[in-house]
Amino acid sequence: MGATGLVGSEITRTLFLRKFPLDRINLFSSGRTPETDAAVPGGRIAIRPFSPAGVRGSDITFLAAGGGFSRKYARAIAAMGGVVIDNSSAFRMDADVPLVVPEVNPRDALGHSGLIANPNCSTIQMVLVLAPLHRRYRLRRAVVSTYQSVSGAGLRAVGELATHSEAALRGETLEPREFPHEIAFNIIPHIDRFDESGWTFEEAKMINETRKILGDDSISVIPTVARVPVFRGHSESVFAEFAEPVDLMEARALLERADGVVVMDDPPRALYPTPIHCAGRDDTFVGRIRLDPDSPRGLLMFIVSDNLRKGAALNAVQIAELFA
Amino acid sequence: MGATGLVGSEITRTLFLRKFPLDRINLFSSGRTPETDAAVPGGRIAIRPFSPAGVRGSDITFLAAGGGFSRKYARAIAAMGGVVIDNSSAFRMDADVPLVVPEVNPRDALGHSGLIANPNCSTIQMVLVLAPLHRRYRLRRAVVSTYQSVSGAGLRAVGELATHSEAALRGETLEPREFPHEIAFNIIPHIDRFDESGWTFEEAKMINETRKILGDDSISVIPTVARVPVFRGHSESVFAEFAEPVDLMEARALLERADGVVVMDDPPRALYPTPIHCAGRDDTFVGRIRLDPDSPRGLLMFIVSDNLRKGAALNAVQIAELFA
């Protein structure tokens, strides 16, 4: 569901790329978009308007049509018997809904009661890198500043970055529609809505979801999120503090061995992750790994991942693979 | 000196804008550029190739032609009798060279022996905001991630962002020249060279200069710098920890009263600083002011300033005004 969107179309593509054992696949859209189809290996599959009856009998249903849709239908679809993997934030913090990054907490998925939540994109890539370090040194605090691409805001947002950049280069200014301010050649420290304390919901997600996935509510997460004029790939500057002192070589080795993580860190060769290099890749890349100059318990890292793949579609499909 | 560059031309403009008491102004370039001139109120002034004899008799000499030039000539010009205000990093950490942000440590300027250093752009805007908080709560640590515009890398870098963005929007890729990787629609966590421990010189500057300007070597500064596809204006996500607990309302009031600082922080109205809004402005803007959810000693802020004005030319001219 949501097959015409950026994440939904990436889920379809990922299922075929990873040769997910499919007997049959049904693609749905919210119905606001005209009937269309999706290109898949060997042909095209129609994308039909959603109806609850259409998903009856599905073993696995992926929802990627936003929180409003999920709140309305997710529980009802789950009650039909299959497993629902929900990409929205609607149920992530519900006690009976596992929040899963398969490399980190795969066993949590088994405790589902029909519904499994796919975490927020910026949480997934951070947790994937922090988890092996947390197991060894016990994470106490993560201060994180994000550089999030426009694809996290959907197809129209991607279009706005392109058209507004073209306009700006011609010396013209267009009215922002998909963002609260101009996105072309600008930085906007604001993603999702604000709560009454001045935190964005995106920041609250990073705090709550990190604790839930790592299974430790005593971890302090201190995020600042920003939208940047990048099409695809989220970057994060992370300062992590641990209970135990960190050995830099050992920490690198832990990350090199971690599933889904690639260490890309050779400063003399200007090697470190950037969004353009990581877009379209499945792995999460980490570089600029340095010790806090004033404490052996602090570690700095720059983490980049494709927000549509590991940050959304790939992680959802990996959750499904736990059951396939 | 360096009058054809981005910072040099901004110094000339700023001197006239602020009606600096000028008897005479001489503009020089490194000589690599052909003879040209600068538009000033009421006419144009020739920009001549630099010669040491040309600056003899100057009361104040601004150097904005890079570290190599400054290392070669700054001490010699200072020995002629006037005050040299150097925009490069060449002498900033020398014990006999004051490093001055006029709103923060103006008295340090008086201890000069001919040479005063203008701090690094990303240091100036951070220190300007942290200083009034440091005086009240005693700063212990600042974790900072930067979003730095291409104008910090000079005129050719600005051109590269424009031409590479145009190419990318046409689906073409050009070879990076001014940056280690593609800058259009990308994030590059690398500014200036790397040292042997994997820190960039830009990060080392933020650590050392912050301590020197605030006069407290026990402050821990933990920076990660990144170049972003923005033409003008540096942004910084800062997490500051203090010895004393912070009262949020009082901290805001301190910032509202601080010279050169404007609090721009009204989340319900989507009001916070962005580079496009702050470009061409003299003030340094701070928003997204929040307390650490887990400690009253931590404060988060998003700080934006025009890197060519307060980050370079304006601060240099303000130093000169201390003597005028």
Interface residues (C-beta under 8 A of the other chain):
Chain A: R141 V143 S145 Y147 L161 A162 S165 E166 L169 P180 H181 E182 F185 N186 I187 I188 P189 H190 F194 S197 G198 W199 I207 S220 I222 T224 A226 V228 P229 V230 F231 S235 S237 F239 D265 P267 P268 A270 Y272 P273 T274 P275 I276 H277 G287 R288 I289 R290 D292 P293 D294 S295 G298 L300 F302 V304
Chain B: R141 V143 S145 Y147 L161 A162 S165 E166 L169 P180 H181 E182 F185 N186 I187 I188 P189 H190 F194 S197 G198 W199 I207 S220 I222 T224 A226 V228 P229 V230 F231 S235 S237 F239 D265 P267 P268 A270 Y272 P273 T274 P275 I276 H277 G287 R288 I289 R290 D292 P293 D294 S295 G298 L300 F302 V304
